[in-house]
Amino acid sequence: MAKKIIVKQIKSVIGRPESQRKILAAMGLGRIGKSNELDDNASVRGMIAKVSHLVSVVEK
């Protein structure tokens, strides 16, 4: 079984570049307070690194 992480959006995308908005949409986020459970792999970790100022991460 693959490890999982919970990613929660904590800040708004207003005024952020389009690339950061697309990254959040790819992770299933879009509103403050929304969270999603994702597999813990290199591609997800890379997306989190790009928007680390907008999300919080909890490892399961």
All heavy atoms as TSV, in Angstrom:
chain	resi	resn	atom	element	x	y	z
A	1	MET	N	N	0.844	-1.186	0.000
A	1	MET	CA	C	0.000	0.000	0.000
A	1	MET	C	C	0.886	1.244	0.000
A	1	MET	O	O	1.826	1.359	0.782
A	1	MET	CB	C	-0.886	-0.016	1.246
A	1	MET	CG	C	-1.884	1.093	1.259
A	1	MET	SD	S	-3.138	0.830	2.511
A	1	MET	CE	C	-2.602	1.959	3.746
A	2	ALA	N	N	0.576	2.170	-0.880
A	2	ALA	CA	C	1.363	3.401	-0.997
A	2	ALA	C	C	1.034	4.350	0.147
A	2	ALA	O	O	-0.089	4.374	0.655
A	2	ALA	CB	C	1.065	4.070	-2.327
A	3	LYS	N	N	2.041	5.111	0.564
A	3	LYS	CA	C	1.812	6.106	1.607
A	3	LYS	C	C	0.897	7.195	1.063
A	3	LYS	O	O	0.897	7.487	-0.125
A	3	LYS	CB	C	3.137	6.726	2.038
A	3	LYS	CG	C	3.978	5.796	2.888
A	3	LYS	CD	C	5.257	6.445	3.321
A	3	LYS	CE	C	4.995	7.662	4.182
A	3	LYS	NZ	N	6.210	8.322	4.650
A	4	LYS	N	N	0.147	7.801	1.941
A	4	LYS	CA	C	-0.777	8.867	1.566
A	4	LYS	C	C	-0.425	10.137	2.326
A	4	LYS	O	O	0.126	10.085	3.427
A	4	LYS	CB	C	-2.220	8.487	1.899
A	4	LYS	CG	C	-2.730	7.271	1.168
A	4	LYS	CD	C	-3.109	7.626	-0.234
A	4	LYS	CE	C	-3.823	6.446	-0.889
A	4	LYS	NZ	N	-4.349	6.792	-2.179
A	5	ILE	N	N	-0.744	11.270	1.735
A	5	ILE	CA	C	-0.613	12.555	2.414
A	5	ILE	C	C	-1.906	13.329	2.220
A	5	ILE	O	O	-2.613	13.142	1.228
A	5	ILE	CB	C	0.589	13.376	1.899
A	5	ILE	CG1	C	0.524	13.562	0.393
A	5	ILE	CG2	C	1.888	12.749	2.292
A	5	ILE	CD1	C	1.613	14.449	-0.158
A	6	ILE	N	N	-2.222	14.166	3.175
A	6	ILE	CA	C	-3.406	15.020	3.083
A	6	ILE	C	C	-2.917	16.440	2.838
A	6	ILE	O	O	-2.120	16.974	3.608
A	6	ILE	CB	C	-4.245	14.945	4.362
A	6	ILE	CG1	C	-4.744	13.520	4.563
A	6	ILE	CG2	C	-5.404	15.928	4.286
A	6	ILE	CD1	C	-5.442	13.285	5.872
A	7	VAL	N	N	-3.387	17.024	1.730
A	7	VAL	CA	C	-3.007	18.370	1.346
A	7	VAL	C	C	-4.228	19.263	1.538
A	7	VAL	O	O	-5.310	18.952	1.037
A	7	VAL	CB	C	-2.541	18.423	-0.126
A	7	VAL	CG1	C	-2.115	19.815	-0.511
A	7	VAL	CG2	C	-1.421	17.434	-0.359
A	8	LYS	N	N	-4.065	20.371	2.269
A	8	LYS	CA	C	-5.160	21.287	2.542
A	8	LYS	C	C	-4.777	22.683	2.084
A	8	LYS	O	O	-3.682	23.163	2.387
A	8	LYS	CB	C	-5.466	21.311	4.041
A	8	LYS	CG	C	-6.625	22.210	4.408
A	8	LYS	CD	C	-6.934	22.104	5.882
A	8	LYS	CE	C	-8.113	22.983	6.248
A	8	LYS	NZ	N	-8.429	22.896	7.671
A	9	GLN	N	N	-5.672	23.334	1.341
A	9	GLN	CA	C	-5.414	24.702	0.884
A	9	GLN	C	C	-5.680	25.668	2.030
A	9	GLN	O	O	-6.746	25.632	2.641
A	9	GLN	CB	C	-6.294	25.042	-0.314
A	9	GLN	CG	C	-5.973	26.397	-0.897
A	9	GLN	CD	C	-6.727	26.687	-2.170
A	9	GLN	OE1	O	-7.301	25.796	-2.773
A	9	GLN	NE2	N	-6.722	27.929	-2.572
A	10	ILE	N	N	-4.699	26.521	2.327
A	10	ILE	CA	C	-4.837	27.452	3.446
A	10	ILE	C	C	-4.830	28.910	3.017
A	10	ILE	O	O	-5.120	29.776	3.836
A	10	ILE	CB	C	-3.725	27.216	4.493
A	10	ILE	CG1	C	-2.355	27.345	3.874
A	10	ILE	CG2	C	-3.888	25.870	5.163
A	10	ILE	CD1	C	-1.214	27.352	4.868
A	11	LYS	N	N	-4.498	29.179	1.753
A	11	LYS	CA	C	-4.498	30.555	1.253
A	11	LYS	C	C	-5.167	30.605	-0.105
A	11	LYS	O	O	-5.239	29.619	-0.827
A	11	LYS	CB	C	-3.073	31.104	1.161
A	11	LYS	CG	C	-2.446	31.377	2.499
A	11	LYS	CD	C	-1.201	32.201	2.343
A	11	LYS	CE	C	-0.624	32.523	3.713
A	11	LYS	NZ	N	0.596	33.326	3.599
A	12	SER	N	N	-5.614	31.802	-0.474
A	12	SER	CA	C	-6.336	32.022	-1.715
A	12	SER	C	C	-5.399	32.067	-2.915
A	12	SER	O	O	-4.211	32.374	-2.795
A	12	SER	CB	C	-7.098	33.342	-1.615
A	12	SER	OG	O	-7.692	33.677	-2.848
A	13	VAL	N	N	-5.954	31.819	-4.104
A	13	VAL	CA	C	-5.188	31.906	-5.344
A	13	VAL	C	C	-5.327	33.278	-6.007
A	13	VAL	O	O	-4.755	33.499	-7.071
A	13	VAL	CB	C	-5.599	30.809	-6.349
A	13	VAL	CG1	C	-5.274	29.438	-5.820
A	13	VAL	CG2	C	-7.063	30.918	-6.702
A	14	ILE	N	N	-6.045	34.184	-5.375
A	14	ILE	CA	C	-6.214	35.521	-5.948
A	14	ILE	C	C	-4.852	36.192	-6.059
A	14	ILE	O	O	-4.086	36.242	-5.102
A	14	ILE	CB	C	-7.163	36.362	-5.078
A	14	ILE	CG1	C	-8.562	35.772	-5.090
A	14	ILE	CG2	C	-7.183	37.817	-5.551
A	14	ILE	CD1	C	-9.525	36.434	-4.136
A	15	GLY	N	N	-4.537	36.673	-7.236
A	15	GLY	CA	C	-3.270	37.349	-7.474
A	15	GLY	C	C	-2.099	36.421	-7.727
A	15	GLY	O	O	-0.974	36.889	-7.874
A	16	ARG	N	N	-2.342	35.129	-7.796
A	16	ARG	CA	C	-1.271	34.157	-8.037
A	16	ARG	C	C	-1.178	33.853	-9.530
A	16	ARG	O	O	-2.166	33.974	-10.259
A	16	ARG	CB	C	-1.531	32.855	-7.268
A	16	ARG	CG	C	-1.680	33.026	-5.791
A	16	ARG	CD	C	-0.396	33.481	-5.168
A	16	ARG	NE	N	-0.612	33.724	-3.735
A	16	ARG	CZ	C	0.274	34.289	-2.952
A	16	ARG	NH1	N	1.435	34.681	-3.431
A	16	ARG	NH2	N	0.011	34.477	-1.681
A	17	PRO	N	N	-0.003	33.421	-9.997
A	17	PRO	CA	C	0.145	33.079	-11.415
A	17	PRO	C	C	-0.760	31.917	-11.822
A	17	PRO	O	O	-1.132	31.072	-11.002
A	17	PRO	CB	C	1.613	32.664	-11.529
A	17	PRO	CG	C	2.280	33.237	-10.337
A	17	PRO	CD	C	1.246	33.321	-9.263
A	18	GLU	N	N	-1.075	31.861	-13.105
A	18	GLU	CA	C	-1.953	30.823	-13.642
A	18	GLU	C	C	-1.371	29.428	-13.407
A	18	GLU	O	O	-2.120	28.475	-13.151
A	18	GLU	CB	C	-2.178	31.046	-15.135
A	18	GLU	CG	C	-3.189	30.112	-15.765
A	18	GLU	CD	C	-4.602	30.287	-15.227
A	18	GLU	OE1	O	-4.942	31.394	-14.772
A	18	GLU	OE2	O	-5.359	29.306	-15.260
A	19	SER	N	N	-0.060	29.300	-13.450
A	19	SER	CA	C	0.559	27.982	-13.246
A	19	SER	C	C	0.265	27.449	-11.846
A	19	SER	O	O	0.025	26.249	-11.671
A	19	SER	CB	C	2.066	28.054	-13.473
A	19	SER	OG	O	2.664	28.950	-12.565
A	20	GLN	N	N	0.267	28.320	-10.836
A	20	GLN	CA	C	-0.039	27.876	-9.477
A	20	GLN	C	C	-1.507	27.503	-9.347
A	20	GLN	O	O	-1.852	26.546	-8.653
A	20	GLN	CB	C	0.329	28.958	-8.472
A	20	GLN	CG	C	1.819	29.182	-8.371
A	20	GLN	CD	C	2.193	30.266	-7.387
A	20	GLN	OE1	O	1.344	30.820	-6.691
A	20	GLN	NE2	N	3.473	30.574	-7.328
A	21	ARG	N	N	-2.384	28.209	-10.030
A	21	ARG	CA	C	-3.808	27.854	-10.021
A	21	ARG	C	C	-4.031	26.474	-10.628
A	21	ARG	O	O	-4.827	25.673	-10.130
A	21	ARG	CB	C	-4.620	28.883	-10.802
A	21	ARG	CG	C	-4.643	30.247	-10.184
A	21	ARG	CD	C	-5.307	31.229	-11.129
A	21	ARG	NE	N	-5.106	32.585	-10.696
A	21	ARG	CZ	C	-6.090	33.419	-10.374
A	21	ARG	NH1	N	-7.341	33.026	-10.456
A	21	ARG	NH2	N	-5.823	34.639	-9.988
A	22	LYS	N	N	-3.319	26.197	-11.715
A	22	LYS	CA	C	-3.456	24.891	-12.380
A	22	LYS	C	C	-2.919	23.763	-11.512
A	22	LYS	O	O	-3.468	22.666	-11.505
A	22	LYS	CB	C	-2.747	24.914	-13.728
A	22	LYS	CG	C	-3.464	25.749	-14.760
A	22	LYS	CD	C	-2.751	25.724	-16.088
A	22	LYS	CE	C	-3.502	26.541	-17.120
A	22	LYS	NZ	N	-2.821	26.536	-18.427
A	23	ILE	N	N	-1.844	24.031	-10.785
A	23	ILE	CA	C	-1.287	23.010	-9.889
A	23	ILE	C	C	-2.296	22.661	-8.800
A	23	ILE	O	O	-2.526	21.488	-8.496
A	23	ILE	CB	C	0.046	23.483	-9.286
A	23	ILE	CG1	C	1.127	23.495	-10.367
A	23	ILE	CG2	C	0.464	22.590	-8.127
A	23	ILE	CD1	C	2.421	24.153	-9.945
A	24	LEU	N	N	-2.925	23.681	-8.207
A	24	LEU	CA	C	-3.929	23.415	-7.169
A	24	LEU	C	C	-5.110	22.638	-7.744
A	24	LEU	O	O	-5.628	21.720	-7.104
A	24	LEU	CB	C	-4.408	24.719	-6.541
A	24	LEU	CG	C	-3.413	25.400	-5.603
A	24	LEU	CD1	C	-3.977	26.718	-5.118
A	24	LEU	CD2	C	-3.074	24.521	-4.432
A	25	ALA	N	N	-5.536	22.993	-8.954
A	25	ALA	CA	C	-6.643	22.276	-9.587
A	25	ALA	C	C	-6.264	20.824	-9.849
A	25	ALA	O	O	-7.082	19.911	-9.669
A	25	ALA	CB	C	-7.031	22.967	-10.877
A	26	ALA	N	N	-5.016	20.579	-10.237
A	26	ALA	CA	C	-4.557	19.207	-10.495
A	26	ALA	C	C	-4.529	18.382	-9.210
A	26	ALA	O	O	-4.689	17.161	-9.254
A	26	ALA	CB	C	-3.174	19.241	-11.130
A	27	MET	N	N	-4.346	19.055	-8.081
A	27	MET	CA	C	-4.356	18.349	-6.798
A	27	MET	C	C	-5.765	18.239	-6.223
A	27	MET	O	O	-5.949	17.705	-5.141
A	27	MET	CB	C	-3.443	19.056	-5.798
A	27	MET	CG	C	-1.986	18.938	-6.128
A	27	MET	SD	S	-0.886	19.416	-4.777
A	27	MET	CE	C	-1.199	21.147	-4.649
A	28	GLY	N	N	-6.763	18.756	-6.929
A	28	GLY	CA	C	-8.144	18.647	-6.471
A	28	GLY	C	C	-8.533	19.725	-5.483
A	28	GLY	O	O	-9.493	19.555	-4.726
A	29	LEU	N	N	-7.803	20.833	-5.470
A	29	LEU	CA	C	-8.099	21.931	-4.555
A	29	LEU	C	C	-8.625	23.117	-5.353
A	29	LEU	O	O	-8.616	23.104	-6.568
A	29	LEU	CB	C	-6.839	22.330	-3.774
A	29	LEU	CG	C	-6.145	21.191	-3.026
A	29	LEU	CD1	C	-4.857	21.686	-2.415
A	29	LEU	CD2	C	-7.051	20.614	-1.970
A	30	GLY	N	N	-9.070	24.154	-4.677
A	30	GLY	CA	C	-9.569	25.330	-5.383
A	30	GLY	C	C	-10.158	26.356	-4.447
A	30	GLY	O	O	-10.338	27.509	-4.840
A	31	ARG	N	N	-10.468	25.945	-3.226
A	31	ARG	CA	C	-11.025	26.872	-2.243
A	31	ARG	C	C	-10.269	26.716	-0.935
A	31	ARG	O	O	-9.768	25.641	-0.622
A	31	ARG	CB	C	-12.494	26.558	-1.979
A	31	ARG	CG	C	-13.411	26.969	-3.090
A	31	ARG	CD	C	-14.847	26.970	-2.606
A	31	ARG	NE	N	-15.349	25.609	-2.453
A	31	ARG	CZ	C	-16.057	24.979	-3.362
A	31	ARG	NH1	N	-16.335	25.562	-4.494
A	31	ARG	NH2	N	-16.493	23.766	-3.139
A	32	ILE	N	N	-10.228	27.788	-0.177
A	32	ILE	CA	C	-9.583	27.745	1.134
A	32	ILE	C	C	-10.342	26.746	2.008
A	32	ILE	O	O	-11.566	26.730	2.039
A	32	ILE	CB	C	-9.585	29.138	1.786
A	32	ILE	CG1	C	-8.750	30.101	0.958
A	32	ILE	CG2	C	-9.050	29.067	3.207
A	32	ILE	CD1	C	-8.815	31.532	1.434
A	33	GLY	N	N	-9.591	25.905	2.692
A	33	GLY	CA	C	-10.188	24.918	3.585
A	33	GLY	C	C	-10.440	23.574	2.947
A	33	GLY	O	O	-10.710	22.595	3.637
A	34	LYS	N	N	-10.367	23.496	1.628
A	34	LYS	CA	C	-10.598	22.228	0.949
A	34	LYS	C	C	-9.353	21.355	1.079
A	34	LYS	O	O	-8.230	21.840	1.028
A	34	LYS	CB	C	-10.911	22.472	-0.526
A	34	LYS	CG	C	-11.479	21.281	-1.234
A	34	LYS	CD	C	-12.069	21.661	-2.562
A	34	LYS	CE	C	-12.674	20.427	-3.203
A	34	LYS	NZ	N	-13.170	20.709	-4.542
A	35	SER	N	N	-9.551	20.045	1.262
A	35	SER	CA	C	-8.418	19.137	1.400
A	35	SER	C	C	-8.635	17.921	0.513
A	35	SER	O	O	-9.757	17.620	0.095
A	35	SER	CB	C	-8.235	18.714	2.854
A	35	SER	OG	O	-9.374	18.040	3.308
A	36	ASN	N	N	-7.532	17.238	0.238
A	36	ASN	CA	C	-7.586	16.054	-0.602
A	36	ASN	C	C	-6.484	15.099	-0.170
A	36	ASN	O	O	-5.398	15.527	0.228
A	36	ASN	CB	C	-7.407	16.442	-2.071
A	36	ASN	CG	C	-7.865	15.372	-3.020
A	36	ASN	OD1	O	-8.429	14.367	-2.616
A	36	ASN	ND2	N	-7.636	15.590	-4.300
A	37	GLU	N	N	-6.759	13.816	-0.257
A	37	GLU	CA	C	-5.778	12.788	0.087
A	37	GLU	C	C	-5.119	12.304	-1.200
A	37	GLU	O	O	-5.805	11.863	-2.128
A	37	GLU	CB	C	-6.472	11.625	0.795
A	37	GLU	CG	C	-5.521	10.584	1.299
A	37	GLU	CD	C	-6.221	9.516	2.105
A	37	GLU	OE1	O	-7.109	9.850	2.912
A	37	GLU	OE2	O	-5.877	8.336	1.909
A	38	LEU	N	N	-3.791	12.406	-1.257
A	38	LEU	CA	C	-3.043	12.054	-2.460
A	38	LEU	C	C	-1.964	11.030	-2.119
A	38	LEU	O	O	-1.534	10.923	-0.975
A	38	LEU	CB	C	-2.384	13.305	-3.058
A	38	LEU	CG	C	-3.312	14.463	-3.412
A	38	LEU	CD1	C	-2.496	15.701	-3.729
A	38	LEU	CD2	C	-4.195	14.091	-4.576
A	39	ASP	N	N	-1.520	10.300	-3.148
A	39	ASP	CA	C	-0.388	9.389	-2.973
A	39	ASP	C	C	0.873	10.208	-2.722
A	39	ASP	O	O	1.046	11.289	-3.272
A	39	ASP	CB	C	-0.186	8.529	-4.222
A	39	ASP	CG	C	-1.286	7.500	-4.392
A	39	ASP	OD1	O	-1.856	7.073	-3.372
A	39	ASP	OD2	O	-1.567	7.123	-5.543
A	40	ASP	N	N	1.750	9.669	-1.903
A	40	ASP	CA	C	3.018	10.331	-1.610
A	40	ASP	C	C	4.055	9.849	-2.615
A	40	ASP	O	O	4.679	8.813	-2.445
A	40	ASP	CB	C	3.460	10.012	-0.181
A	40	ASP	CG	C	4.661	10.817	0.249
A	40	ASP	OD1	O	5.082	11.716	-0.503
A	40	ASP	OD2	O	5.188	10.554	1.339
A	41	ASN	N	N	4.214	10.607	-3.710
A	41	ASN	CA	C	5.217	10.261	-4.710
A	41	ASN	C	C	5.932	11.524	-5.176
A	41	ASN	O	O	5.599	12.629	-4.742
A	41	ASN	CB	C	4.586	9.499	-5.888
A	41	ASN	CG	C	3.464	10.273	-6.542
A	41	ASN	OD1	O	3.528	11.485	-6.674
A	41	ASN	ND2	N	2.427	9.569	-6.961
A	42	ALA	N	N	6.896	11.369	-6.043
A	42	ALA	CA	C	7.746	12.489	-6.459
A	42	ALA	C	C	6.964	13.568	-7.197
A	42	ALA	O	O	7.219	14.762	-6.999
A	42	ALA	CB	C	8.877	11.978	-7.334
A	43	SER	N	N	6.005	13.197	-8.024
A	43	SER	CA	C	5.267	14.201	-8.784
A	43	SER	C	C	4.390	15.055	-7.873
A	43	SER	O	O	4.317	16.280	-8.042
A	43	SER	CB	C	4.424	13.548	-9.879
A	43	SER	OG	O	3.463	12.688	-9.320
A	44	VAL	N	N	3.752	14.439	-6.899
A	44	VAL	CA	C	2.924	15.193	-5.951
A	44	VAL	C	C	3.806	16.074	-5.073
A	44	VAL	O	O	3.471	17.234	-4.810
A	44	VAL	CB	C	2.060	14.234	-5.101
A	44	VAL	CG1	C	1.364	14.984	-3.994
A	44	VAL	CG2	C	1.056	13.511	-5.972
A	45	ARG	N	N	4.938	15.555	-4.642
A	45	ARG	CA	C	5.859	16.354	-3.821
A	45	ARG	C	C	6.368	17.567	-4.609
A	45	ARG	O	O	6.565	18.647	-4.049
A	45	ARG	CB	C	7.037	15.507	-3.347
A	45	ARG	CG	C	6.676	14.519	-2.269
A	45	ARG	CD	C	6.355	15.225	-0.981
A	45	ARG	NE	N	6.027	14.261	0.072
A	45	ARG	CZ	C	5.887	14.592	1.328
A	45	ARG	NH1	N	6.033	15.837	1.719
A	45	ARG	NH2	N	5.567	13.678	2.213
A	46	GLY	N	N	6.593	17.409	-5.913
A	46	GLY	CA	C	7.020	18.529	-6.747
A	46	GLY	C	C	5.946	19.591	-6.846
A	46	GLY	O	O	6.239	20.798	-6.793
A	47	MET	N	N	4.681	19.157	-6.997
A	47	MET	CA	C	3.579	20.124	-7.041
A	47	MET	C	C	3.459	20.866	-5.717
A	47	MET	O	O	3.249	22.076	-5.694
A	47	MET	CB	C	2.260	19.412	-7.373
A	47	MET	CG	C	2.173	18.914	-8.780
A	47	MET	SD	S	0.514	18.395	-9.272
A	47	MET	CE	C	0.376	16.838	-8.436
A	48	ILE	N	N	3.613	20.147	-4.613
A	48	ILE	CA	C	3.531	20.774	-3.291
A	48	ILE	C	C	4.643	21.801	-3.130
A	48	ILE	O	O	4.425	22.880	-2.575
A	48	ILE	CB	C	3.573	19.704	-2.188
A	48	ILE	CG1	C	2.287	18.891	-2.203
A	48	ILE	CG2	C	3.793	20.339	-0.826
A	48	ILE	CD1	C	2.316	17.660	-1.328
A	49	ALA	N	N	5.829	21.499	-3.623
A	49	ALA	CA	C	6.952	22.434	-3.507
A	49	ALA	C	C	6.666	23.737	-4.240
A	49	ALA	O	O	7.057	24.813	-3.782
A	49	ALA	CB	C	8.221	21.781	-4.049
A	50	LYS	N	N	5.960	23.667	-5.368
A	50	LYS	CA	C	5.657	24.861	-6.150
A	50	LYS	C	C	4.608	25.751	-5.480
A	50	LYS	O	O	4.587	26.959	-5.715
A	50	LYS	CB	C	5.149	24.480	-7.547
A	50	LYS	CG	C	6.176	23.827	-8.415
A	50	LYS	CD	C	7.178	24.843	-8.902
A	50	LYS	CE	C	8.113	24.203	-9.905
A	50	LYS	NZ	N	9.060	25.162	-10.450
A	51	VAL	N	N	3.722	25.159	-4.682
A	51	VAL	CA	C	2.659	25.937	-4.033
A	51	VAL	C	C	2.692	25.766	-2.513
A	51	VAL	O	O	1.655	25.846	-1.859
A	51	VAL	CB	C	1.262	25.563	-4.593
A	51	VAL	CG1	C	1.125	25.961	-6.041
A	51	VAL	CG2	C	0.977	24.083	-4.418
A	52	SER	N	N	3.878	25.573	-1.961
A	52	SER	CA	C	4.005	25.309	-0.527
A	52	SER	C	C	3.493	26.464	0.327
A	52	SER	O	O	3.082	26.260	1.467
A	52	SER	CB	C	5.454	25.006	-0.176
A	52	SER	OG	O	6.271	26.129	-0.471
A	53	HIS	N	N	3.487	27.676	-0.221
A	53	HIS	CA	C	2.995	28.842	0.520
A	53	HIS	C	C	1.471	28.915	0.545
A	53	HIS	O	O	0.898	29.724	1.264
A	53	HIS	CB	C	3.578	30.125	-0.080
A	53	HIS	CG	C	3.310	30.259	-1.552
A	53	HIS	ND1	N	3.936	29.476	-2.499
A	53	HIS	CD2	C	2.473	31.080	-2.214
A	53	HIS	CE1	C	3.482	29.817	-3.701
A	53	HIS	NE2	N	2.595	30.774	-3.552
A	54	LEU	N	N	0.796	28.049	-0.220
A	54	LEU	CA	C	-0.666	28.054	-0.302
A	54	LEU	C	C	-1.307	26.844	0.373
A	54	LEU	O	O	-2.526	26.836	0.578
A	54	LEU	CB	C	-1.119	28.081	-1.767
A	54	LEU	CG	C	-0.650	29.257	-2.628
A	54	LEU	CD1	C	-1.116	29.066	-4.055
A	54	LEU	CD2	C	-1.167	30.564	-2.064
A	55	VAL	N	N	-0.526	25.830	0.706
A	55	VAL	CA	C	-1.085	24.588	1.227
A	55	VAL	C	C	-0.362	24.146	2.502
A	55	VAL	O	O	0.743	24.579	2.778
A	55	VAL	CB	C	-1.000	23.451	0.184
A	55	VAL	CG1	C	-1.778	23.776	-1.061
A	55	VAL	CG2	C	0.435	23.105	-0.158
A	56	SER	N	N	-1.040	23.275	3.252
A	56	SER	CA	C	-0.409	22.590	4.371
A	56	SER	C	C	-0.487	21.096	4.092
A	56	SER	O	O	-1.416	20.624	3.434
A	56	SER	CB	C	-1.091	22.927	5.692
A	56	SER	OG	O	-2.391	22.391	5.725
A	57	VAL	N	N	0.499	20.348	4.594
A	57	VAL	CA	C	0.604	18.929	4.311
A	57	VAL	C	C	0.656	18.151	5.620
A	57	VAL	O	O	1.389	18.509	6.537
A	57	VAL	CB	C	1.879	18.637	3.480
A	57	VAL	CG1	C	2.003	17.152	3.202
A	57	VAL	CG2	C	1.857	19.426	2.190
A	58	VAL	N	N	-0.144	17.084	5.684
A	58	VAL	CA	C	-0.129	16.172	6.820
A	58	VAL	C	C	0.142	14.787	6.267
A	58	VAL	O	O	-0.575	14.311	5.384
A	58	VAL	CB	C	-1.474	16.182	7.581
A	58	VAL	CG1	C	-1.477	15.160	8.691
A	58	VAL	CG2	C	-1.789	17.558	8.090
A	59	GLU	N	N	1.189	14.132	6.794
A	59	GLU	CA	C	1.494	12.773	6.353
A	59	GLU	C	C	0.661	11.802	7.162
A	59	GLU	O	O	0.527	11.931	8.365
A	59	GLU	CB	C	2.986	12.492	6.528
A	59	GLU	CG	C	3.834	13.379	5.652
A	59	GLU	CD	C	5.286	13.004	5.677
A	59	GLU	OE1	O	5.616	11.883	6.120
A	59	GLU	OE2	O	6.088	13.831	5.238
A	60	LYS	N	N	0.087	10.824	6.467
A	60	LYS	CA	C	-0.759	9.829	7.104
A	60	LYS	C	C	0.033	8.682	7.621
A	60	LYS	O	O	0.980	8.254	7.076
A	60	LYS	CB	C	-1.797	9.332	6.116
A	60	LYS	CG	C	-3.172	9.589	6.574
A	60	LYS	CD	C	-4.154	9.073	5.602
A	60	LYS	CE	C	-5.412	8.724	6.338
A	60	LYS	NZ	N	-6.431	8.222	5.497
